[in-house]
Amino acid sequence: MRKLIPQYSCAAKPETVDKVCQIVRKQLALPADREVCGESKFAALGADSLDTVEIVMGLEEEFGISVEEESAQSITTVQEAADMIEKLLEKKC
């Protein structure tokens, strides 16, 4: 008899990724036809370090979290931001 081992995914929920995409789009004033998805790199979307700080501040406000400076500097993609948000939300619970 085989034991089933639960599969855990570290990927953020689609709705978290979508919300991060919206915040990034707003912070960078991106046109509606510009694609923003989980794989989108902030730098490729035109974000500089100040923009990234503003994105993180927007995420903190939206999700009611606090991001450490070291963590904020290591975020380079929408997916990384969404994953970090979910980890921080889990810790809050």
Helices and strands as residue ranges (DSSP letters): H 14-27, G 43-45, H 49-63, H 69-74, H 78-92
